[in-house]
Amino acid sequence: MQKTLDDFNSDGFVVLEDVLDPAHCEVLCEKMLADVDAILKRPDVPFNFNKGNIQQAPPPFAPYLFEDILFKV
């Protein structure tokens, strides 16, 4: 754990392998890509800093909530 914290502090990031279930990532990806058209049709498209880069959060409801993706305190 200490090495991970030291690496994060020196490099600014840490890669953790085998933490997320790839199937959960795929389910979220499919849902979020399906939502893009609806987001772009909004009169107040939430562009993130520049036009063409939309801001989109993952859906906060079942069946898109996965324990391996969510952080619990």
Backbone as a chain_set.jsonl record, in Angstrom:
{"seq": "MQKTLDDFNSDGFVVLEDVLDPAHCEVLCEKMLADVDAILKRPDVPFNFNKGNIQQAPPPFAPYLFEDILFKV", "coords": {"N": [[0.831, -1.18, 0.0], [1.922, 1.252, 0.807], [3.913, 1.606, -1.132], [2.313, 1.958, -3.386], [1.038, 4.394, -2.748], [3.329, 6.041, -2.633], [4.207, 5.838, -5.299], [2.01, 7.018, -6.567], [2.163, 9.625, -5.541], [4.613, 10.433, -6.631], [4.381, 10.01, -9.425], [1.811, 10.757, -10.125], [-0.244, 9.128, -10.867], [-1.617, 5.792, -10.678], [-1.681, 2.516, -11.884], [-4.032, 0.09, -11.574], [-4.451, -3.28, -11.832], [-6.856, -5.739, -12.908], [-9.12, -4.949, -11.402], [-11.609, -3.904, -12.104], [-14.539, -5.35, -13.487], [-14.551, -6.276, -16.772], [-16.939, -6.724, -18.179], [-18.805, -5.148, -16.838], [-17.858, -2.61, -17.45], [-18.347, -2.63, -20.187], [-21.171, -2.733, -20.274], [-21.788, -0.21, -19.166], [-20.546, 1.419, -21.078], [-22.054, 0.863, -23.419], [-24.586, 1.867, -22.629], [-24.007, 4.579, -22.127], [-23.101, 5.434, -24.636], [-25.461, 5.062, -26.062], [-26.964, 7.08, -24.944], [-25.928, 9.425, -25.964], [-27.093, 10.623, -28.328], [-29.538, 11.642, -27.327], [-28.55, 13.488, -25.501], [-27.237, 15.288, -27.196], [-29.41, 16.39, -28.511], [-30.52, 18.09, -26.71], [-31.415, 21.453, -25.743], [-29.596, 22.717, -24.173], [-26.901, 21.645, -24.386], [-24.457, 19.977, -22.555], [-21.532, 21.015, -22.943], [-18.089, 20.334, -22.48], [-15.795, 22.419, -21.789], [-15.108, 22.891, -24.548], [-16.835, 23.14, -27.687], [-18.256, 20.185, -28.911], [-17.094, 18.428, -27.222], [-18.704, 16.696, -25.148], [-20.094, 16.738, -21.861], [-20.64, 14.079, -19.764], [-22.067, 12.06, -17.373], [-21.911, 8.826, -15.779], [-24.823, 6.674, -15.651], [-26.773, 6.987, -12.708], [-28.303, 4.861, -11.551], [-29.974, 1.664, -11.101], [-29.9, -0.681, -13.759], [-27.17, -0.082, -13.667], [-25.315, 0.194, -11.669], [-22.489, -0.84, -10.149], [-20.62, -2.661, -7.805], [-17.833, -2.938, -8.082], [-17.119, -0.75, -9.534], [-18.138, 1.517, -8.305], [-17.198, 3.669, -5.618], [-17.024, 3.116, -2.243], [-17.246, 4.504, 0.984]], "CA": [[0.0, 0.0, 0.0], [2.788, 2.428, 0.875], [4.541, 1.776, -2.45], [1.286, 2.524, -4.27], [0.91, 5.814, -2.404], [4.558, 6.712, -3.053], [4.169, 5.929, -6.765], [1.001, 8.022, -6.928], [2.696, 10.947, -5.208], [5.716, 10.806, -7.526], [4.0, 9.96, -10.838], [0.507, 11.381, -10.339], [-1.248, 8.114, -11.173], [-1.266, 4.401, -10.419], [-2.488, 1.58, -12.654], [-4.43, -1.092, -10.812], [-4.92, -4.303, -12.761], [-7.853, -6.718, -12.462], [-9.97, -4.358, -10.371], [-12.952, -3.763, -12.668], [-15.037, -6.408, -14.365], [-14.713, -5.707, -18.11], [-18.348, -6.791, -18.588], [-19.47, -3.973, -16.268], [-17.431, -1.467, -18.268], [-19.045, -2.741, -21.475], [-22.569, -2.346, -20.051], [-21.804, 1.247, -19.024], [-20.193, 2.005, -22.376], [-23.218, 0.758, -24.308], [-25.629, 2.788, -22.16], [-23.58, 5.97, -22.301], [-23.113, 5.728, -26.076], [-26.869, 5.162, -26.462], [-27.484, 8.353, -24.43], [-25.306, 10.58, -26.635], [-28.046, 11.299, -29.215], [-30.474, 12.416, -26.502], [-27.809, 14.626, -24.939], [-26.972, 16.263, -28.269], [-30.666, 17.033, -28.904], [-30.915, 19.046, -25.674], [-31.102, 22.842, -26.085], [-28.484, 23.151, -23.329], [-25.917, 20.56, -24.424], [-23.4, 20.261, -21.587], [-20.19, 20.904, -23.508], [-17.033, 20.37, -21.48], [-14.717, 23.332, -22.168], [-15.188, 23.319, -25.944], [-17.927, 22.518, -28.427], [-17.911, 18.88, -29.445], [-16.659, 17.584, -26.112], [-19.837, 16.746, -24.221], [-19.902, 16.263, -20.497], [-21.621, 13.03, -19.523], [-21.797, 11.216, -16.204], [-22.545, 7.515, -15.883], [-26.171, 6.651, -15.062], [-26.731, 6.683, -11.272], [-29.443, 4.025, -11.177], [-29.911, 0.26, -11.542], [-28.95, -1.749, -13.499], [-25.842, 0.412, -14.041], [-24.519, 0.396, -10.463], [-21.665, -2.017, -9.917], [-19.753, -2.456, -6.642], [-16.42, -2.817, -8.443], [-16.912, 0.558, -10.157], [-18.464, 2.555, -7.328], [-16.33, 3.757, -4.453], [-17.758, 3.25, -0.993], [-16.41, 4.879, 2.135]], "C": [[0.883, 1.254, 0.0], [3.472, 2.673, -0.468], [3.555, 2.389, -3.433], [1.115, 4.009, -4.004], [2.138, 6.601, -2.834], [4.591, 6.892, -4.57], [3.17, 6.983, -7.22], [1.54, 9.424, -6.675], [3.821, 11.371, -6.143], [5.282, 10.895, -8.985], [2.663, 10.618, -11.142], [-0.582, 10.398, -10.714], [-0.708, 6.735, -10.797], [-2.203, 3.548, -11.266], [-2.756, 0.357, -11.792], [-5.024, -2.1, -11.787], [-5.94, -5.215, -12.1], [-8.722, -6.207, -11.321], [-11.418, -4.284, -10.853], [-13.291, -4.96, -13.545], [-15.254, -5.793, -15.747], [-16.166, -5.74, -18.605], [-19.129, -5.597, -18.044], [-19.11, -2.715, -17.058], [-18.16, -1.461, -19.608], [-20.503, -2.316, -21.35], [-22.677, -0.826, -19.934], [-21.497, 1.941, -20.345], [-21.388, 1.988, -23.327], [-24.302, 1.749, -23.922], [-25.243, 4.233, -22.439], [-23.523, 6.357, -23.779], [-24.545, 5.874, -26.588], [-27.469, 6.5, -26.024], [-26.964, 9.579, -25.177], [-26.302, 11.325, -27.526], [-29.021, 12.167, -28.425], [-29.789, 13.642, -25.908], [-27.599, 15.698, -26.0], [-28.237, 16.969, -28.747], [-31.146, 18.055, -27.879], [-30.59, 20.467, -26.118], [-29.912, 23.373, -25.282], [-27.433, 22.044, -23.244], [-24.767, 20.901, -23.472], [-21.998, 20.041, -22.164], [-19.162, 21.093, -22.407], [-15.846, 21.139, -22.046], [-14.735, 23.756, -23.636], [-16.281, 22.53, -26.656], [-17.452, 21.205, -29.055], [-17.437, 17.909, -28.375], [-17.748, 17.627, -25.049], [-19.46, 16.184, -22.851], [-21.012, 15.27, -20.192], [-21.191, 12.194, -18.324], [-22.443, 9.852, -16.412], [-23.916, 7.521, -15.201], [-26.126, 6.219, -13.591], [-27.904, 5.833, -10.779], [-29.24, 2.605, -11.71], [-30.44, 0.163, -12.957], [-27.501, -1.357, -13.793], [-24.946, 0.707, -12.838], [-23.786, -0.903, -10.142], [-20.704, -1.74, -8.771], [-18.279, -2.289, -7.017], [-16.115, -1.464, -9.092], [-17.178, 1.693, -9.19], [-17.492, 2.503, -6.154], [-17.172, 3.974, -3.221], [-16.786, 3.638, 0.109], [-16.931, 4.174, 3.352]], "O": [[0.611, 2.207, -0.731], [3.598, 3.82, -0.898], [3.929, 3.251, -4.228], [1.054, 4.801, -4.944], [2.009, 7.712, -3.347], [4.954, 7.957, -5.069], [3.442, 7.749, -8.144], [1.385, 10.311, -7.515], [3.967, 12.561, -6.421], [5.76, 11.763, -9.715], [2.402, 10.997, -12.283], [-1.738, 10.793, -10.867], [0.495, 6.546, -10.623], [-3.397, 3.837, -11.349], [-1.832, -0.321, -11.342], [-5.992, -1.799, -12.486], [-5.899, -5.438, -10.89], [-9.023, -6.945, -10.384], [-12.343, -4.57, -10.093], [-12.438, -5.502, -14.248], [-16.064, -4.876, -15.885], [-16.574, -4.868, -19.373], [-20.023, -5.086, -18.719], [-19.962, -1.861, -17.302], [-18.547, -0.402, -20.103], [-21.02, -1.616, -22.22], [-23.563, -0.221, -20.538], [-22.126, 2.943, -20.684], [-21.69, 2.996, -23.965], [-24.879, 2.404, -24.79], [-26.056, 5.017, -22.929], [-23.861, 7.486, -24.136], [-24.814, 6.712, -27.448], [-28.389, 7.001, -26.67], [-27.519, 10.668, -25.027], [-26.349, 12.554, -27.48], [-29.299, 13.301, -28.814], [-30.391, 14.713, -25.825], [-27.765, 16.886, -25.725], [-28.148, 18.047, -29.335], [-32.082, 18.807, -28.15], [-29.589, 20.676, -26.804], [-29.293, 24.365, -25.668], [-27.116, 21.565, -22.156], [-24.175, 21.976, -23.565], [-21.362, 19.018, -21.908], [-19.344, 21.916, -21.509], [-14.988, 20.559, -22.712], [-14.4, 24.903, -23.933], [-16.607, 21.406, -26.276], [-16.378, 21.14, -29.653], [-17.388, 16.701, -28.605], [-17.728, 18.479, -24.16], [-18.627, 15.287, -22.723], [-22.192, 15.586, -20.345], [-20.071, 11.684, -18.282], [-23.423, 9.738, -17.148], [-24.14, 8.297, -14.272], [-25.512, 5.204, -13.263], [-28.433, 6.078, -9.695], [-28.457, 2.371, -12.63], [-31.37, 0.89, -13.307], [-26.689, -2.217, -14.134], [-23.932, 1.392, -12.972], [-24.409, -1.935, -9.894], [-20.041, -0.702, -8.757], [-17.552, -1.568, -6.334], [-14.949, -1.081, -9.184], [-16.511, 2.726, -9.249], [-17.029, 1.434, -5.756], [-17.955, 4.922, -3.161], [-15.652, 3.161, 0.157], [-16.383, 4.337, 4.442]]}, "num_chains": 1, "name": "protein.A"}
